[in-house]
Amino acid sequence: MPAQCAAITMTNVNVHMLTRQASLTLSKEDIYRAALLDPLTATNLTMDETVALCDDLIAAHGDWLPRFDQFSVPAKSSAG
């Protein structure tokens, strides 16, 4: 894949990877990080609006989601 195509693709892949991380850590902070890096979200919302949107979505769909921040599992280090 040409470097310019890979770079464009990675903007979305990074969001998916951070979303996966949030599902493992059950941390709202990880959800916020994923949403804040999403290109479409970042174009249309401020940081505070993005955090509020995440909180609203968790509240609205909480019955379908695990309990975020009920506990937090430390992220595994990629080193070693």
Biopython code that builds the backbone (N, CA, C, O; Angstrom):
import numpy as np
from Bio.PDB.StructureBuilder import StructureBuilder

atoms = [
    (1, "MET", "N", (0.852, -1.160, 0.000)),
    (1, "MET", "CA", (0.000, 0.000, 0.000)),
    (1, "MET", "C", (0.907, 1.234, 0.000)),
    (1, "MET", "O", (1.866, 1.296, 0.768)),
    (2, "PRO", "N", (0.613, 2.199, -0.842)),
    (2, "PRO", "CA", (1.418, 3.423, -0.842)),
    (2, "PRO", "C", (1.348, 4.127, 0.521)),
    (2, "PRO", "O", (0.327, 4.068, 1.206)),
    (3, "ALA", "N", (2.418, 4.775, 0.894)),
    (3, "ALA", "CA", (2.527, 5.412, 2.216)),
    (3, "ALA", "C", (1.384, 6.396, 2.467)),
    (3, "ALA", "O", (0.861, 6.459, 3.580)),
    (4, "GLN", "N", (0.991, 7.160, 1.452)),
    (4, "GLN", "CA", (-0.077, 8.141, 1.647)),
    (4, "GLN", "C", (-1.421, 7.459, 1.930)),
    (4, "GLN", "O", (-2.227, 7.984, 2.697)),
    (5, "CYS", "N", (-1.662, 6.318, 1.329)),
    (5, "CYS", "CA", (-2.894, 5.559, 1.603)),
    (5, "CYS", "C", (-2.850, 4.954, 3.002)),
    (5, "CYS", "O", (-3.851, 4.966, 3.718)),
    (6, "ALA", "N", (-1.709, 4.433, 3.386)),
    (6, "ALA", "CA", (-1.560, 3.865, 4.725)),
    (6, "ALA", "C", (-1.756, 4.941, 5.783)),
    (6, "ALA", "O", (-2.368, 4.684, 6.820)),
    (7, "ALA", "N", (-1.248, 6.131, 5.536)),
    (7, "ALA", "CA", (-1.391, 7.219, 6.508)),
    (7, "ALA", "C", (-2.856, 7.596, 6.701)),
    (7, "ALA", "O", (-3.294, 7.810, 7.831)),
    (8, "ILE", "N", (-3.608, 7.678, 5.624)),
    (8, "ILE", "CA", (-5.031, 8.008, 5.719)),
    (8, "ILE", "C", (-5.780, 6.891, 6.440)),
    (8, "ILE", "O", (-6.642, 7.159, 7.277)),
    (9, "THR", "N", (-5.458, 5.662, 6.123)),
    (9, "THR", "CA", (-6.110, 4.520, 6.754)),
    (9, "THR", "C", (-5.823, 4.474, 8.249)),
    (9, "THR", "O", (-6.709, 4.154, 9.041)),
    (10, "MET", "N", (-4.601, 4.789, 8.637)),
    (10, "MET", "CA", (-4.221, 4.700, 10.048)),
    (10, "MET", "C", (-4.985, 5.670, 10.934)),
    (10, "MET", "O", (-5.130, 5.415, 12.129)),
    (11, "THR", "N", (-5.483, 6.787, 10.380)),
    (11, "THR", "CA", (-6.264, 7.700, 11.215)),
    (11, "THR", "C", (-7.508, 6.996, 11.744)),
    (11, "THR", "O", (-7.952, 7.279, 12.857)),
    (12, "ASN", "N", (-8.072, 6.085, 10.960)),
    (12, "ASN", "CA", (-9.230, 5.320, 11.412)),
    (12, "ASN", "C", (-8.829, 4.076, 12.199)),
    (12, "ASN", "O", (-9.494, 3.719, 13.171)),
    (13, "VAL", "N", (-7.765, 3.425, 11.794)),
    (13, "VAL", "CA", (-7.305, 2.227, 12.495)),
    (13, "VAL", "C", (-6.929, 2.577, 13.936)),
    (13, "VAL", "O", (-7.217, 1.804, 14.850)),
    (14, "ASN", "N", (-6.295, 3.719, 14.149)),
    (14, "ASN", "CA", (-5.917, 4.132, 15.499)),
    (14, "ASN", "C", (-7.146, 4.297, 16.391)),
    (14, "ASN", "O", (-7.110, 3.933, 17.566)),
    (15, "VAL", "N", (-8.217, 4.835, 15.851)),
    (15, "VAL", "CA", (-9.459, 4.976, 16.614)),
    (15, "VAL", "C", (-9.984, 3.602, 16.995)),
    (15, "VAL", "O", (-10.421, 3.405, 18.129)),
    (16, "HIS", "N", (-9.950, 2.656, 16.080)),
    (16, "HIS", "CA", (-10.427, 1.298, 16.356)),
    (16, "HIS", "C", (-9.565, 0.627, 17.419)),
    (16, "HIS", "O", (-10.083, -0.068, 18.293)),
    (17, "MET", "N", (-8.265, 0.830, 17.346)),
    (17, "MET", "CA", (-7.366, 0.226, 18.325)),
    (17, "MET", "C", (-7.614, 0.809, 19.722)),
    (17, "MET", "O", (-7.588, 0.082, 20.715)),
    (18, "LEU", "N", (-7.850, 2.109, 19.791)),
    (18, "LEU", "CA", (-8.133, 2.726, 21.087)),
    (18, "LEU", "C", (-9.493, 2.295, 21.621)),
    (18, "LEU", "O", (-9.662, 2.151, 22.832)),
    (19, "THR", "N", (-10.460, 2.088, 20.735)),
    (19, "THR", "CA", (-11.768, 1.590, 21.166)),
    (19, "THR", "C", (-11.622, 0.185, 21.742)),
    (19, "THR", "O", (-12.232, -0.142, 22.760)),
    (20, "ARG", "N", (-10.821, -0.630, 21.096)),
    (20, "ARG", "CA", (-10.539, -1.972, 21.612)),
    (20, "ARG", "C", (-9.891, -1.877, 22.984)),
    (20, "ARG", "O", (-10.246, -2.628, 23.892)),
    (21, "GLN", "N", (-8.952, -0.967, 23.137)),
    (21, "GLN", "CA", (-8.291, -0.777, 24.421)),
    (21, "GLN", "C", (-9.314, -0.418, 25.499)),
    (21, "GLN", "O", (-9.242, -0.922, 26.620)),
    (22, "ALA", "N", (-10.259, 0.448, 25.161)),
    (22, "ALA", "CA", (-11.303, 0.838, 26.126)),
    (22, "ALA", "C", (-12.141, -0.361, 26.535)),
    (22, "ALA", "O", (-12.557, -0.467, 27.689)),
    (23, "SER", "N", (-12.390, -1.259, 25.599)),
    (23, "SER", "CA", (-13.187, -2.442, 25.938)),
    (23, "SER", "C", (-12.434, -3.383, 26.877)),
    (23, "SER", "O", (-13.052, -4.152, 27.613)),
    (24, "LEU", "N", (-11.117, -3.323, 26.853)),
    (24, "LEU", "CA", (-10.315, -4.169, 27.737)),
    (24, "LEU", "C", (-10.106, -3.534, 29.106)),
    (24, "LEU", "O", (-10.109, -4.232, 30.120)),
    (25, "THR", "N", (-9.925, -2.231, 29.144)),
    (25, "THR", "CA", (-9.649, -1.548, 30.409)),
    (25, "THR", "C", (-10.916, -1.101, 31.117)),
    (25, "THR", "O", (-10.895, -0.840, 32.319)),
    (26, "LEU", "N", (-12.027, -1.008, 30.379)),
    (26, "LEU", "CA", (-13.289, -0.484, 30.915)),
    (26, "LEU", "C", (-13.118, 0.917, 31.492)),
    (26, "LEU", "O", (-13.733, 1.271, 32.497)),
    (27, "SER", "N", (-12.280, 1.695, 30.844)),
    (27, "SER", "CA", (-11.971, 3.050, 31.298)),
    (27, "SER", "C", (-12.629, 4.080, 30.383)),
    (27, "SER", "O", (-12.465, 4.038, 29.164)),
    (28, "LYS", "N", (-13.370, 4.998, 30.982)),
    (28, "LYS", "CA", (-13.963, 6.078, 30.191)),
    (28, "LYS", "C", (-12.883, 6.938, 29.553)),
    (28, "LYS", "O", (-13.075, 7.453, 28.451)),
    (29, "GLU", "N", (-11.764, 7.097, 30.222)),
    (29, "GLU", "CA", (-10.674, 7.892, 29.656)),
    (29, "GLU", "C", (-10.227, 7.316, 28.307)),
    (29, "GLU", "O", (-9.917, 8.067, 27.382)),
    (30, "ASP", "N", (-10.195, 5.995, 28.201)),
    (30, "ASP", "CA", (-9.816, 5.372, 26.931)),
    (30, "ASP", "C", (-10.889, 5.584, 25.861)),
    (30, "ASP", "O", (-10.575, 5.720, 24.679)),
    (31, "ILE", "N", (-12.143, 5.613, 26.278)),
    (31, "ILE", "CA", (-13.213, 5.920, 25.324)),
    (31, "ILE", "C", (-13.050, 7.346, 24.819)),
    (31, "ILE", "O", (-13.146, 7.605, 23.620)),
    (32, "TYR", "N", (-12.802, 8.268, 25.743)),
    (32, "TYR", "CA", (-12.618, 9.666, 25.354)),
    (32, "TYR", "C", (-11.449, 9.813, 24.383)),
    (32, "TYR", "O", (-11.548, 10.541, 23.396)),
    (33, "ARG", "N", (-10.350, 9.130, 24.660)),
    (33, "ARG", "CA", (-9.179, 9.226, 23.774)),
    (33, "ARG", "C", (-9.518, 8.755, 22.361)),
    (33, "ARG", "O", (-9.124, 9.382, 21.378)),
    (34, "ALA", "N", (-10.243, 7.657, 22.269)),
    (34, "ALA", "CA", (-10.623, 7.149, 20.947)),
    (34, "ALA", "C", (-11.507, 8.153, 20.218)),
    (34, "ALA", "O", (-11.275, 8.452, 19.047)),
    (35, "ALA", "N", (-12.514, 8.671, 20.902)),
    (35, "ALA", "CA", (-13.434, 9.614, 20.267)),
    (35, "ALA", "C", (-12.729, 10.908, 19.885)),
    (35, "ALA", "O", (-13.011, 11.481, 18.833)),
    (36, "LEU", "N", (-11.821, 11.370, 20.723)),
    (36, "LEU", "CA", (-11.116, 12.616, 20.443)),
    (36, "LEU", "C", (-10.196, 12.498, 19.234)),
    (36, "LEU", "O", (-9.921, 13.497, 18.569)),
    (37, "LEU", "N", (-9.718, 11.294, 18.941)),
    (37, "LEU", "CA", (-8.849, 11.096, 17.777)),
    (37, "LEU", "C", (-9.616, 10.806, 16.491)),
    (37, "LEU", "O", (-9.029, 10.816, 15.409)),
    (38, "ASP", "N", (-10.917, 10.548, 16.596)),
    (38, "ASP", "CA", (-11.698, 10.287, 15.397)),
    (38, "ASP", "C", (-11.729, 11.542, 14.530)),
    (38, "ASP", "O", (-12.102, 12.610, 15.015)),
    (39, "PRO", "N", (-11.344, 11.438, 13.254)),
    (39, "PRO", "CA", (-11.278, 12.629, 12.404)),
    (39, "PRO", "C", (-12.621, 13.363, 12.257)),
    (39, "PRO", "O", (-12.652, 14.593, 12.280)),
    (40, "LEU", "N", (-13.700, 12.644, 12.111)),
    (40, "LEU", "CA", (-15.002, 13.287, 11.931)),
    (40, "LEU", "C", (-15.457, 13.981, 13.210)),
    (40, "LEU", "O", (-15.975, 15.097, 13.168)),
    (41, "THR", "N", (-15.263, 13.322, 14.336)),
    (41, "THR", "CA", (-15.638, 13.920, 15.615)),
    (41, "THR", "C", (-14.814, 15.179, 15.873)),
    (41, "THR", "O", (-15.359, 16.215, 16.255)),
    (42, "ALA", "N", (-13.514, 15.090, 15.667)),
    (42, "ALA", "CA", (-12.629, 16.221, 15.914)),
    (42, "ALA", "C", (-12.942, 17.415, 15.016)),
    (42, "ALA", "O", (-12.707, 18.562, 15.396)),
    (43, "THR", "N", (-13.468, 17.144, 13.837)),
    (43, "THR", "CA", (-13.824, 18.215, 12.905)),
    (43, "THR", "C", (-15.083, 18.943, 13.346)),
    (43, "THR", "O", (-15.227, 20.137, 13.081)),
    (44, "ASN", "N", (-15.987, 18.254, 14.007)),
    (44, "ASN", "CA", (-17.308, 18.813, 14.289)),
    (44, "ASN", "C", (-17.563, 19.203, 15.739)),
    (44, "ASN", "O", (-18.471, 19.990, 16.007)),
    (45, "LEU", "N", (-16.791, 18.676, 16.677)),
    (45, "LEU", "CA", (-17.056, 18.928, 18.089)),
    (45, "LEU", "C", (-15.810, 19.415, 18.804)),
    (45, "LEU", "O", (-14.687, 19.085, 18.423)),
    (46, "THR", "N", (-16.024, 20.205, 19.846)),
    (46, "THR", "CA", (-14.915, 20.587, 20.713)),
    (46, "THR", "C", (-14.575, 19.390, 21.600)),
    (46, "THR", "O", (-15.296, 18.393, 21.620)),
    (47, "MET", "N", (-13.483, 19.503, 22.323)),
    (47, "MET", "CA", (-13.105, 18.411, 23.224)),
    (47, "MET", "C", (-14.174, 18.203, 24.287)),
    (47, "MET", "O", (-14.547, 17.066, 24.577)),
    (48, "ASP", "N", (-14.669, 19.283, 24.868)),
    (48, "ASP", "CA", (-15.712, 19.154, 25.893)),
    (48, "ASP", "C", (-16.986, 18.544, 25.320)),
    (48, "ASP", "O", (-17.632, 17.734, 25.986)),
    (49, "GLU", "N", (-17.357, 18.917, 24.104)),
    (49, "GLU", "CA", (-18.548, 18.349, 23.466)),
    (49, "GLU", "C", (-18.361, 16.867, 23.179)),
    (49, "GLU", "O", (-19.305, 16.086, 23.290)),
    (50, "THR", "N", (-17.151, 16.479, 22.813)),
    (50, "THR", "CA", (-16.870, 15.070, 22.538)),
    (50, "THR", "C", (-16.994, 14.229, 23.800)),
    (50, "THR", "O", (-17.584, 13.149, 23.775)),
    (51, "VAL", "N", (-16.444, 14.718, 24.892)),
    (51, "VAL", "CA", (-16.548, 14.009, 26.173)),
    (51, "VAL", "C", (-18.012, 13.901, 26.589)),
    (51, "VAL", "O", (-18.458, 12.845, 27.036)),
    (52, "ALA", "N", (-18.762, 15.000, 26.441)),
    (52, "ALA", "CA", (-20.192, 14.982, 26.787)),
    (52, "ALA", "C", (-20.950, 13.997, 25.904)),
    (52, "ALA", "O", (-21.831, 13.285, 26.387)),
    (53, "LEU", "N", (-20.617, 13.949, 24.617)),
    (53, "LEU", "CA", (-21.254, 13.002, 23.701)),
    (53, "LEU", "C", (-20.993, 11.566, 24.152)),
    (53, "LEU", "O", (-21.911, 10.746, 24.178)),
    (54, "CYS", "N", (-19.748, 11.261, 24.504)),
    (54, "CYS", "CA", (-19.414, 9.913, 24.986)),
    (54, "CYS", "C", (-20.222, 9.571, 26.228)),
    (54, "CYS", "O", (-20.780, 8.478, 26.330)),
    (55, "ASP", "N", (-20.283, 10.498, 27.165)),
    (55, "ASP", "CA", (-21.048, 10.260, 28.388)),
    (55, "ASP", "C", (-22.526, 10.043, 28.087)),
    (55, "ASP", "O", (-23.163, 9.170, 28.676)),
    (56, "ASP", "N", (-23.073, 10.842, 27.164)),
    (56, "ASP", "CA", (-24.478, 10.688, 26.780)),
    (56, "ASP", "C", (-24.730, 9.328, 26.125)),
    (56, "ASP", "O", (-25.737, 8.677, 26.405)),
    (57, "LEU", "N", (-23.820, 8.906, 25.259)),
    (57, "LEU", "CA", (-23.978, 7.614, 24.587)),
    (57, "LEU", "C", (-23.874, 6.454, 25.570)),
    (57, "LEU", "O", (-24.614, 5.477, 25.462)),
    (58, "ILE", "N", (-22.962, 6.558, 26.523)),
    (58, "ILE", "CA", (-22.842, 5.507, 27.542)),
    (58, "ILE", "C", (-24.107, 5.459, 28.383)),
    (58, "ILE", "O", (-24.600, 4.377, 28.702)),
    (59, "ALA", "N", (-24.636, 6.622, 28.744)),
    (59, "ALA", "CA", (-25.870, 6.659, 29.538)),
    (59, "ALA", "C", (-27.049, 6.090, 28.754)),
    (59, "ALA", "O", (-27.871, 5.360, 29.307)),
    (60, "ALA", "N", (-27.129, 6.420, 27.484)),
    (60, "ALA", "CA", (-28.256, 5.978, 26.661)),
    (60, "ALA", "C", (-28.205, 4.490, 26.347)),
    (60, "ALA", "O", (-29.246, 3.843, 26.232)),
    (61, "HIS", "N", (-27.003, 3.945, 26.207)),
    (61, "HIS", "CA", (-26.849, 2.552, 25.793)),
    (61, "HIS", "C", (-26.204, 1.696, 26.873)),
    (61, "HIS", "O", (-25.705, 0.605, 26.596)),
    (62, "GLY", "N", (-26.217, 2.192, 28.101)),
    (62, "GLY", "CA", (-25.535, 1.520, 29.200)),
    (62, "GLY", "C", (-25.991, 0.093, 29.453)),
    (62, "GLY", "O", (-25.207, -0.732, 29.922)),
    (63, "ASP", "N", (-27.254, -0.212, 29.147)),
    (63, "ASP", "CA", (-27.737, -1.579, 29.352)),
    (63, "ASP", "C", (-27.043, -2.571, 28.427)),
    (63, "ASP", "O", (-27.022, -3.770, 28.705)),
    (64, "TRP", "N", (-26.479, -2.082, 27.336)),
    (64, "TRP", "CA", (-25.812, -2.948, 26.355)),
    (64, "TRP", "C", (-24.299, -2.967, 26.538)),
    (64, "TRP", "O", (-23.594, -3.701, 25.846)),
    (65, "LEU", "N", (-23.805, -2.157, 27.472)),
    (65, "LEU", "CA", (-22.365, -2.009, 27.653)),
    (65, "LEU", "C", (-21.920, -2.534, 29.007)),
    (65, "LEU", "O", (-22.719, -2.624, 29.938)),
    (66, "PRO", "N", (-20.635, -2.882, 29.115)),
    (66, "PRO", "CA", (-20.111, -3.198, 30.443)),
    (66, "PRO", "C", (-20.078, -1.917, 31.274)),
    (66, "PRO", "O", (-20.222, -0.823, 30.729)),
    (67, "ARG", "N", (-19.897, -2.042, 32.545)),
    (67, "ARG", "CA", (-19.853, -0.877, 33.439)),
    (67, "ARG", "C", (-18.468, -0.243, 33.386)),
    (67, "ARG", "O", (-17.534, -0.708, 34.039)),
    (68, "PHE", "N", (-18.348, 0.819, 32.604)),
    (68, "PHE", "CA", (-17.069, 1.497, 32.482)),
    (68, "PHE", "C", (-16.720, 2.200, 33.777)),
    (68, "PHE", "O", (-17.583, 2.770, 34.445)),
    (69, "ASP", "N", (-15.452, 2.154, 34.122)),
    (69, "ASP", "CA", (-14.882, 2.741, 35.328)),
    (69, "ASP", "C", (-15.398, 2.084, 36.601)),
    (69, "ASP", "O", (-15.152, 2.592, 37.695)),
    (70, "GLN", "N", (-16.110, 0.961, 36.482)),
    (70, "GLN", "CA", (-16.466, 0.184, 37.664)),
    (70, "GLN", "C", (-15.168, -0.357, 38.272)),
    (70, "GLN", "O", (-14.985, -0.398, 39.488)),
    (71, "PHE", "N", (-14.300, -0.758, 37.387)),
    (71, "PHE", "CA", (-12.940, -1.103, 37.767)),
    (71, "PHE", "C", (-12.077, -0.836, 36.555)),
    (71, "PHE", "O", (-12.583, -0.780, 35.434)),
    (72, "SER", "N", (-10.819, -0.673, 36.755)),
    (72, "SER", "CA", (-9.926, -0.388, 35.641)),
    (72, "SER", "C", (-8.789, -1.380, 35.667)),
    (72, "SER", "O", (-8.105, -1.544, 36.677)),
    (73, "VAL", "N", (-8.600, -2.038, 34.545)),
    (73, "VAL", "CA", (-7.520, -3.006, 34.405)),
    (73, "VAL", "C", (-6.340, -2.283, 33.801)),
    (73, "VAL", "O", (-6.487, -1.651, 32.755)),
    (74, "PRO", "N", (-5.164, -2.352, 34.425)),
    (74, "PRO", "CA", (-4.008, -1.662, 33.853)),
    (74, "PRO", "C", (-3.711, -2.176, 32.444)),
    (74, "PRO", "O", (-3.802, -3.374, 32.173)),
    (75, "ALA", "N", (-3.362, -1.262, 31.571)),
    (75, "ALA", "CA", (-3.016, -1.631, 30.206)),
    (75, "ALA", "C", (-1.717, -2.426, 30.220)),
    (75, "ALA", "O", (-0.795, -2.120, 30.976)),
    (76, "LYS", "N", (-1.661, -3.451, 29.373)),
    (76, "LYS", "CA", (-0.445, -4.255, 29.262)),
    (76, "LYS", "C", (0.611, -3.453, 28.527)),
    (76, "LYS", "O", (0.317, -2.765, 27.550)),
    (77, "SER", "N", (1.814, -3.544, 28.993)),
    (77, "SER", "CA", (2.925, -2.871, 28.340)),
    (77, "SER", "C", (3.305, -3.635, 27.095)),
    (77, "SER", "O", (3.324, -4.866, 27.092)),
    (78, "SER", "N", (3.610, -2.901, 26.027)),
    (78, "SER", "CA", (4.032, -3.557, 24.791)),
    (78, "SER", "C", (5.519, -3.902, 24.852)),
    (78, "SER", "O", (6.022, -4.637, 24.003)),
    (79, "ALA", "N", (6.215, -3.379, 25.842)),
    (79, "ALA", "CA", (7.646, -3.692, 25.983)),
    (79, "ALA", "C", (7.826, -5.014, 26.724)),
    (79, "ALA", "O", (7.062, -5.341, 27.632)),
    (80, "GLY", "N", (8.823, -5.750, 26.331)),
    (80, "GLY", "CA", (9.216, -6.942, 27.060)),
    (80, "GLY", "C", (8.387, -8.082, 26.853)),
    (80, "GLY", "O", (8.639, -9.141, 27.428)),
]
sb = StructureBuilder()
sb.init_structure("model")
sb.init_model(0)
sb.init_chain("A")
sb.init_seg("    ")
for serial, (resi, resn, name, xyz) in enumerate(atoms, 1):
    if name == "N":
        sb.init_residue(resn, " ", resi, " ")
    sb.init_atom(name, np.array(xyz, "f"), 0.0, 1.0, " ", f" {name:<3s}", serial, name[0])
structure = sb.get_structure()
